[in-house]
């Protein structure tokens, strides 16, 4: 041990050998010893008159003490005064107070000095001298703060020759104690035991709290070292809540919350934090909405968290406010389970086991319980107490926009992320969702299915090395070669394609939309479909019931009613809502837009069947009195020929059968071109494959990425784009105005005010990108020949769902970049892996951006607007329309 300046309280005339032997054990390199010689009471009545008579006794004590320290000073005292003891200790800068005899008066004074000076106290065990070298000690650490105090002591005073048995409450505290010791970076060998002292002899007992009279009233097994008092917590400081950290490649993501009320935990204020490992500050970061990202190279299996603003002094270990384990990939199969499982379900999980030496990891899906409370529940159920946080693993922010309905899919996504990008051998998840989540490469079990289930010998998956490998592991959509693909961002082109393929149909037309209106465009497509049916073509039409205004709440759509009565046309609606709607009824809709003709050609994109989707900007006459519905929107789509058409038709078949239609046969057409594509299909509340495809594309970007989308970007996608910026990738985002404007003035029309607010929400999600060095643009169209001259520049809505990456890959389809598309609505996108096609798309987007309005982060107007809408980063994305 390393104590060097000791103040000893002894008693005149008693044998000092035990105390001096104890000093040699705790302070082998003792530099200065000051002894307060207590000589009061009836044993020394002469002391008051002739103090010199004590000189022989003092000299014998001095001679014995000189063997322990090079510098010895004796102070004779007839009474023990805590103030005087403290003054002497302060003057000599003592680092240890030693009591030769633990008498009540001595203990009382020592307790005051310990508290006032934050000084450890050693109470020497009477009797034969202790061994010269202290090799075996026992430390009592029953609570988390006790553990930190013991860890600090062992770090400062324990060498590799010391063996310490740390006594705690079994079995729940053992892991926490090991973590605290690991964080402190101690050299001593440590055994974490139960709450009883070890059977073998110990040379020193270490306590964290002063036991007071008990020191004098009982026979301790060894000398007792009482560590300095634990610093009082600041009255206004809230306790940190920190989940265990999952290593994701080269990073660890930290989530820091504190209690804001019963069952409510909120992010800490943005501030600097330090990550402590092995007794040192291993990393520093600044939180953003309670999240921080640090390097995974911390060199420890557990870390401590310190808020720098709360730190006092230089000792980072003493300042630790919370501890967390570092979870890394290992060889054993891993089973993730919902930390919100009920007590009965946890017992099932504990009783069932999962076999093959598998390991369990709890995943908190929403912060309604602290991690400490979750760990306590797991320990009571006999389960491992490691718990991580879904939002941290997915980097999805505070996740205000994900509700309990999404928990099953989010748990599956956490497992897929750990398995696919970080190499964890995930074998299964244990969920409690109503809809079984779809998984790739691992099982999805309910708690009652764990009994008898055995984990396969899962092998750690290598992190994907290429964009293609990322898409393979996240979308279940293999590449389909041999296609001819064209992509457009022009309503007139799209309208021509749709009318042309229907006019040329000979056997069948399969048509699916989300919305259909009885307007100028709707009636033209109706006429084309009716003509096809009249000439013997079999036409199948699927429309979402709620948004197609047909069959839900008694609604009737005139356009669809007429189509249903046309010869050769069969119409079906999906998931009609007839009673009091649930959130599931309102949000879990089929958002796909698709046309497949004769099994040989397909159209996919974001367009519904109405005026704003298929009218050109130069085809309409606009005035300041026009409603926003008359203003065309920017949208995108693709035309496909080749084997991928069969995959697209299978997506239509799924929707058709779900709507009550009879199955039909699909044949794969012959190759038609050089392009490889992936058909990524997402089913609401069962998977998140289009979201995963977007994230894979962004995370795979190496030079540049462009998004074209007009809905509020999910924070998870925003964070992926921010990561791309940090890698040096150029990021561009083109957005629009849900209520179109002319020279900044909104067009009138239904829900105009709500759509203006939604536009602000959309732009708020782009602000973070612009602030970090990305490029944001508001889509604008210059004056057209048929417009009133007073209109000026018009900023329409952007309805396209387009992503372009590195000039090599692009995606187009029905899935927005928002939470609704990511989880709730069924979607379809086409990922085109062709440099020539992508280059053409990129050139088109470049032209659109060139005429648009840039968000200039150096412009004071943008800065003011960004500050004004900054609060909207916390607005629930579930409200996106």
N, C-alpha and C positions, 0 to 999 in steps of 0.2 A: 504494500500500500504506500501511499505517497504523501501522508501528512508530514509537515516539516516544522511547524511552529505550534507548540502545544502548551496550553495552560492546564496545570494539574492542581486539583484541590485535594490535599492530603491532610492527615491528622497526626499531630506531633506524638511521637512515642509508639506509633504502630509500625508493623513491618512493611516496608515499601516494596518488597521484592515482587509481589504479584503485580502491582501497578507498573513498576519499571519493566517487568517482563512483557506486559501488555503493550507498553510503549515501543519496545523493540520489535514487536510483531506488526503494529500498525504504522510505525514510522521508522523503518530501517535507515532512512537517510535524514533523521531528525537533525535540524539545525539549531533550534533554540527551545529550551525548556524553562518555563517559569512555574514555580511551585508556590501556591498559597498554602502555608502551613497553618491549619486550624488548631488553636491551642486554648480552647475555652472550657469552662465547666469545672467541677470539683476536683478533677484530676490535676489541675494546674492552678492551685490557689495563689501560688507565689508569683504567677505571671504578671499580675497587676503591679506588684511591688518591685520584683527583681527579674526583668526579662532576660538579663544576661545569664541567668541560671539555665536557660534553655539552649545555650550555645553548644554544649557537647552533643545534644540530640540533633540539633540542626546541622552540625558539621558531619555527623555520621550520615545524615540524609543527603547532604551535598555530595559526600564521597560516593555514595551508592548511585546517585543520579548522574554523576559525571561520566559513568560508563555508558549512559544512554544518549547523552547529547554533549557536543563540544562546548556549548554555552548554557550555564545553569544559573538561575537567579531565584533566591528564596525570599518569600515575603511572609512575615509572621503576622497572624491575624487572630484576635480574640473573639471576633464575631464575623459571620459571613454576611456580607452586604452585596446584594445583586448589582447595585450601581458600581461599587468598587471593582467587583469581578469583571463587569463589562468594560470598565475603563481600562483595566489592565489588559484585557483581551484585545481591545481596540488598539491600544498603544503598541503592542507587540505584533499586531496583525495575525493573531492566532487563527489557525484553521481547524483546531480541535480542542474541546474542553473535556478533560478527563476527571472522573470522580473516583477517588480511592475507596471511600466508604459511602454507600448510598443511604445516608441518614436523612430523615425527613427535612431537616433544615437545609441540608446540602442540596437535596433534590429540588426543593422549592426555589432556591436561588438559581440553580442551574437551569431550571425550566424557564425562568424569566430571561436569563442571558441567552439561551438558545433561541427564544422567540424574538428578542430584540435585535440580535446580531446575525440571525440565520446561521447558527453555528452548530455543527454536530457535537453530540455528547457521548462519551464512552464511559460506561459504568463497569468498573473492574470486578470480576467475580472473585470473592474472597477465597482463600485457600491456597493450594499449591500453585506456583507460577505456571502460566500457560506456556506452550511450546514457543521457542524463540521465533519460528517462522509460522505464519498463519497460512495454512493450505486449504482448510475446509471451513466454509462458512454457510450459514443458513440465513436467507432473507425472506421476510414476511411481506407479501405484496397482494393484498386482497382486492384492491380496487384499481381502476385504471390510472389514477393519479399516483397511487403507491407504486405501481409498476414503473411509471416514468421516473420516479425518484430513485428506485432501486437500479434501474438501467443506467441512470446518470452516475450513480455511485460506482457501479461496476466498470463503467467506461473510464472513470477518472482514477480508480484505485485498484482495479483488478488486472493482474498480469496473466500470462499464459500458464503460470504455475498454480494459480488459484482455481479451486473448484467451488462453485456456488450452487447450493440447492435453493431454488426459489419456491417458496411455499404459497400456494394459492388454492382457491376453491375448485376442486375437480368437478366435471371435466371442462367446463365452459371457459374458464379463464386461462387454461394452459396455452392455447393458441395465441391469445392476446398477449400473454407475458412473453412468449417466444418472439412475437412480432416487435414488442417494445424493446427487447434486448437486441434484436437484429438491427433495429433503427439506430440504436446508440453506438454501434460499432465497438463492442467490447471484445477484449482478448481472452478473458477468463472462460474456462469451461463451465457450462451451465447445465444443470438438470432441473427441469420444471416438475415439481412434485405436488402432492396434496397439501392439505392444511395441517399436517402433522410434521414434527421435526424428524429428520432422518435418523435411522437406527444407530448409525456409527457415531463416533465422537466428532463434535464440531469445536472449532477454536474460537468462533465469534458468531453471535446472533445479531442480525441487522434488522432494526425496526424503522418504520417511517413515521410513527407517531409516539409521542412521549407517554409511557405508561404510568407516569406519576408514582403514587405510593406503592404500586405493584413491584417497582424495582427494589423496594426495601422489604417487601412482605413475602416474597417467594424465592425459592432456590432456582435460579436460572441455570440452564445447562452449560452456559459459557458467559464470558463477558458480553455485555450488550452495547451495541453501537446504535444510537438513535440519530437518524439522519436529520438534516436541517428541516425546519417546517416547510411545508409546501406553500408556495406563494398563493395568496388569495386571488381568486378570479375577480376580474373587473366586474362591478355590479351590473353594468350596462351591456356587457359582452355576452352574446348568445352563443350557445354551444354549437360547434360545427358538426355537420352531418356529412360523412365522407364514405362512399362505397369503396370496395376494393377495386384496384385498377387493373384493367385488362390490357396487356401489351398487344398493340396492333401494329405490326411491323416495327418501325423505328420509334414509335411514339407511345406515350401513356396519356390518356385523357382523364382529367380530374374533374369531378363535379362536386361543388361545395355549396351546401345549403345550410340554413339554420331554421329553427322553429319559429313559426309565425302564429301559431295557435294550435289547438287540438286537431291533429290530423292534417296540419297544413305546414308545408316546408317551402321556403322561398329561397331564391339565389342570394348569396352574399353580395354586397355592393362590389362593383368592379374595383379591384385593387391588386397590389403586388403580393405574391405569396412565395414562400420558399419550401422546397421539398428537401427533407432531411433524411439522409441514409448513412448508416455506419458512422454516426457521430459527426457528420459534416453536412453542410448545405450542398446537395448534389445538383440542384437545378433551381432556377427562378422563373417565374412566369407572371403574367398579368391576366386576371380573370375577365371573362366577357360573359355577362349574365350568369355568373356562377361557374363557368366552364374555363378550363385552362388545358393547354397541351404542352407536355414536356418530353424531353428525350427519354427513351426507354432505357438508356444506358446509365442507370442509377447505381448499379452494382450491389443491389440488395433485394431480398425477397419481401421486405416491408419498408414503408417510408412513413415519415411524420410530416404533418402539414402545419405550417406557421404562417399566420397573417403578419406581414412585415410591419404593418401599422400597430399591431398589438405586441410586438416583440419588445422585451426589455432586456438590455444587456447583450453580451456577445455570445452567450451560450444558447445555441440553436436548439439543442436537445431539451434543455429546460423550458424552452418557449413553446414546445410542441403542443398543439391544441387537439389534434386527432391523429390517429394512426390508420393505415390501410395496407393491406397486403398487395403485393404485385403478383398477378396471375399470369403465368407464362405457359406456352405450349409444352406439353409433356407427352410421354409415350402412352399413358393410360387412356382408354376411351372416356369421353367426357359427356355427361348428361346434364343439360341445363333444365331448370324447373322454375316455374313462376313463384316468386317469393311471396305472393299473395294467396297461395293455397291455404285452405282451412286447416285447423289442427288435425281433424280426422284424416284429411288428405296427406298431410305431412307424415302422419304415423303410417299410412299405407306406403308411402315412399320409403320410409325408414325400414319398414318390415319387409318390403318386397325385395329390396336390393336390386342391383342391375348387373351383377356378375362380371367376370373377366377383369377384376381389379379396377373397375371403372370408378371415376370420381364424379362428385356432384357439385354443381355450382348454382346458387340461387340468383335469380335475375329480378331486380326490382323494376317493375314496369311503370309504376307511377309513385311519386313521393308522398304517399299518405301515411307511411310509417317510416320512422328513422331507421337507418341501417343498424344502429345499436339495438333497437327493439326487435328487428328482424333476426339479428344474430342470437338474441336471447331466446326467441321462439324456436329457432332451429336447434339450438343447444338442448332445450327442454324436450324436443322430439327425438334427440339422439342423432341429429344430422350434422354434417360439417357446417361451419358457420361462415364460410366465405360467401359474400354477397356482392354482386356488381350491379350496375345501373344501365338500363337499356339505352337511355338518352346519351349517356357518355360513350357507349360502344358504337352506337349508330351516328354519333355527332349530329343529333337532330335538334339541338337547342333545348329550350325549356319544355318543348312538346306540349304547349297549351292547346295545340290543334289536333291532338290525338286523344281519343277517349277510350273507355274500357272495352268498347266493341272491337278495338284494333289490337288488343293485347296478345291474342294468339298469333297473329301475323307478325307483330313486332318481336315476340319471343323467337319465332322461327327465323326472322331476319337477323337477330342477334347471333343465333347459332350459325347461320349461313355466313355472316360476316367473320366470325371467329374461325370458322372452318375454312372458308375460301380465301380470305385475304391474309390471315395471320397464322394458318397452319395448325389449328387446334383439331384434334381427332374427335370431333363431335359425333356421337352415336345416336343421340335422341334428344328431344325436348319433352317435358311433361307440362301440359297446358290445361287450362280450364275454360277454353273458348267454346261457344256454342257450335261454331263452324270449325271443323278440323283444318288447321292450316296445311297448305301444300308445301312439301319440303323436297329438297334435292340432295340425295346422298345420306340422309339420316331420317329416323323415325319420328313421328309425332304421336305421343301417347297421352291418354287421359290418366289421372291418378290410379283408377281402378284397373288399368291395363298394365300397370307396372308389375303386379304380382305374377311371378313366373317368367317375366320377360328377361332375357339375357342380352346384354350389350354385345354386339359383334366386336371382333378384334379390329376396331377401326384404325386405319393408318392415317397419320398426319398428312393432310393435303398440302402440297407445295403451293406457296402463294403464286397466283397467276403472273406469268412473266410477260404477257402480251395482252393487248386489248381483246383479241379474239378469245384468249383463255378466260379473261374476266367475264365476257359475255356468255361463254360456255357454262361457267360455274354459277351464274346468277339468273339466267333467263329461261333455261330449259328449251331454248330455241336454237337448234343447230343451224349452221350455214347451209343454204340451199343454192347450189350453183346453177348456171345455165339460164339466166333470166334476161329479159330486155326491160329496162326500167327508165321511165322519164319522171322527173319531179317538176312541179309547177308552183308558182306563187301568183297566179293570175286567175281571177274569177271567170273571165270570159273563156280562157283555155279550158278550165275545169268544166264549165257548162257544156262546151262543145264536146269534150271527151264523153261526158255522161250521156248526152243525147245521141251521140254517134254510136256508142256501144249498144245502147238499147235498140236503136234503129236497125243495127246489123245482127241482132240476136236471132238465132234460128231454133234453138232448143229450149233454153231456160234463162231467166233473169232472176238473180238473187240480190235483193236490195234491202239494206238495213240503215236506218237513221235514228237519231235521238229525238229530233223535233221535225215537224212538217207543218207548213202553213199554207193556207188557201190563198196564195197571192200570185203575182205574175210569173214567178219562177215555178212555184208549186204546180200551177195549172199546166205549164209547158211540159214538165216531167210527167205529170198525170196523163197527158195526152199521148206521150211517147210510150208509156207503159200500157195504156189501154190499146194502142195500135198493135203493140207486140202481142198482147193477149189475144187480140182479135185474129191475128194471123197464125195462131196455134202455138205460140211460145208459152211455156209454163212459167208464170211469174209468181215468185214468193216474196212477200214484203214483211219485214219485221220492224216495229217501231216501239220505242219505250212508251209504256202506257201513260205514265205521269207527265213527262215532258212533251209527249206527242199529243197530249190533250184528248186522249181517246180511252175511255173505259175506267178512268180513275175519278172518284167522287162524282160519278154520273156525267162526266164530260163527253162531248161528241165532237169530233173533228170532221167538218164537212168534206174536206179533201179525202181523208181516209175512208169515210163512209162511202163516197162515190167509188173509190178504188175497190173496195170490198165487193161491190156489186158488178164490177167489170168482168166479162167472160175471160177465163184463163188466169185470173188474178186471185191469189189466196193471201189474205192479210192476217197477221197475228200481232198481238201486243204483249209486251213483257211486263210482268209483275204489276197488274192493276191494283190500286189502293182503293178499298171500298169502305173501310171503317176508320176509326180514329187512328191517324198515322203515328208510327214510331219514328225515331231517328233513322232506323234501319230502312223503313219504307221510303223515307224522303231522300236518303243519301245513297243507298246501295242500288243504283240504277245501271242500266246498260247504255254506255256512252259511245259505243262503237258506230262508225260510219263506213259502209262497205258496199261495193257493188261487184258482183261476179257474173259474167255473161258467158254461157256455153262452156264453162269450165276452162276457158282458154285465156281470158283477159279479166283483170280485176282493177278496180279503182279503190284506193284507200286515202283517208285524209281526215280533216276536221270539220268538213262542211255538212251542215244540216240542210233540209230542203226548204229554203225560203229566199227572199229577195236579196238580203244583205250578203249571202254567201256566194251567189252566182252572178251578181251584177258588176259590170266594170265601172270604175270611177268616171270614165268618160261617157258612160251610157245614161247617167242620171242628170236631172235638172235640179239643182239645189239652190235654195234661197235661205236667208236668215230665219224664215218662218217654217222651214222644213223640220220634220221630226227626225230624231236621231236614227230611227229605224230605216229611213230612206237612204242613209249614208252607207255605201258598201263597206265591207270589212276586208282586212287582209287575212287571207287564209292560204293553206298549202295542201297539196295532195300529190299522189303518185299513180302512175299507170304501169301495170305489171303484166307481162306475158312470160310464160315458162312454168317450170315445176312449182314455183312458189305459189302459183294460183291455187293449187290443191290445198296447201296449208291455209290459205285465206278462206277458201270455201269451207274447210272443216270448222273454222271459227264461226262462220255463218250457220253451219249445221248445228253447232252447240246451242246458239241462240234460238234457232228455229225449233229445235226439240224442246228446249226449256219453255218456249211460248206455247207448246202444245201441238206443234206440227209433227208430221210423220217423217221418219228418217228417209234419206235418199242416198244413192250411190255416188261416190266421187272417184274420178280417175285422174291420174297425174299426167298433165300434158308434157309434150316433148320439149327439150331445150329450145329456147328462142333467142338467146343472147349470151353475152359474156359475164353478166353481173351476178355476184353472189349476194344473197339477202338473208335476213333472219325475220321470221314472223313472230313477234313477241305478243302473246296474248295474256292479259291479266284479268282474273276473276275477282270481283269485289269481295273483300273480307275473307278471301281464301289464300291470296298471295299478294305480292307487290312487285311483280316482274317488270312492268314498264318503268316503275321508279328505279328498280335495280339496274335496268338497262341504261337509263339516263346517268346514274351515278357511275356505272362502269365506263361509259363513254367519257365523262368528264374526268374521272380519275386516271383514265388512260391517255388523256391529252398531253402532248409534249411540246407543241408550238403554239396552237391557237384553238379556241373554242368559241362558237357563236350560238346564242340561243335566240329564238324568235317565238315569243309567247306573251299573251296578254293577261294572264291570271297570276294571283299572288304566289310567287315562288316559295316552295316549301323551304324551311330553314335548312333542312338537310342538303338540298340541292345548292342553296346559297353557300353553305359551308364548303361543299365540294368545289364550287367555283373559287371561293377564297383560298382554298388549298392550292388550286391550280395557279392562282396569281402568285402565291408564295413560291411555287416551283419555277416561276418565270414565264408562265404561259400567258399569252394575250387573251383576254376575256372580253367579249362584246355581248351586249344584251339589247335587243330591240323589243320595245313594248309599245302599247297604244293607250287609248282612252276609251274606257267602257261606255262613257257618254261622249260621243265625238264632239269636237269643238271646231269653231271657225275663228281664227285669230284669237284664240284663248277664250271665246265665249261658247258655252255649251249649247248644243241644239236642244230643243225642248222634246218632251215625250214622256211616256210612262216610266216610272221608277228612275227618272233622270237624276234626282238628288242622291239616291242610294248608289247609283252607278258612279257618280262623281266621287263619293266616299270610297267606293271599291277601287277606283283608279288610284286614289291617294295611297291605298293599301298596297297595290301592285308596285307603285313607284318606290314606296318605302323599302321594299325588299331588294330593289336595285341599288338604293343609296349606299348600302354597305360595300357593294362591289366598286362603285365609283370612288368612294372614299379610300378604298384600298388600292386604287390604281387601275381598276377596270374601266371599261367604256360602256356608257348607257346612252340609249337613243330613244326618243319618242317619235314614233312613225308619223310622217307628215306627207301630205299630197299637195303639190302646187295647184293653183287654179286651173280648172278644166274648161273647155269651150262651152259646155252647157250650164255652167254655174253662174249665179249672180256675181257681178263684179265686186260687190261689197264684201263677199265672203273672205277673200284672202286665202291664206293657207288653212287647210282642213287637217285635223288630226283624228283619224278614224280609230276604231277599235281594232286590235290585233287579235285574231282568233286562231292564227296558225300555231302549230305545235311542232317546231322544227329545231333540230340540233345539228351543228356541223362541227366536225373535229379534225384538225390537222390537215384539211384538204383531202382526206382519205376516206372518211366515213361520215354518213349523215343519217338522220332518222326523221320520219314523218309519220303522222297518224292522228289518232283521236285523243291521246293522253296529254293533258296539260301538265305543267311542272308544279302543280299544287297538291295539297294533301288530299283533296277530294278524289282526284284522278289516281293518286298514288295508292290509296287504300280502298276507297268506297266503291267507286264506279268501275264497271268492267270496261276494259280498254283494249286497243290494238294499235301497235306501231310497227312500222317497217324499218328495219335497220339495213341500210344499203352500204355494202363494203366494196366500193368501186371509186377509184380516184377520178375517173372521167365524169361520172355522174355527179360526184361531190363537187368537183370544180365548177360545173355548170350551175349547181345550186348556190355555191359560194359567190359566183359572179352576179347572180340574181340578187342575193342578199346585199352584196356590196352596193349595187345600184339603189336599192331601197334605203340603205343607211345613208348614202350620199345625199339624199333629198330630205333626210329626217333631221330632227333637232337634237343636238348632243347635250347630255347632262355634264356641264363643265364644273368640276369640283373646285376650280379657282374662281368661279363666278359667284358673287355674293347673293344673287337671287336664288341660285340652286342651294347654296349653303343655308340660307334662311328657310327655304322649303324643306330641306332635309332635316333640319332641327325641328321644324314644326311637325313633321310626321314621324319623327324617330320613335315616339311611343308606340307606333303601330307595329313595331317588330314583335310586340307581345300580344297583338290582336289574334284571337284564335283563327287559324286558317280554315277551320271547319265551316266558317261563314262564307268561304269563297263560293262564287256562283258558277 
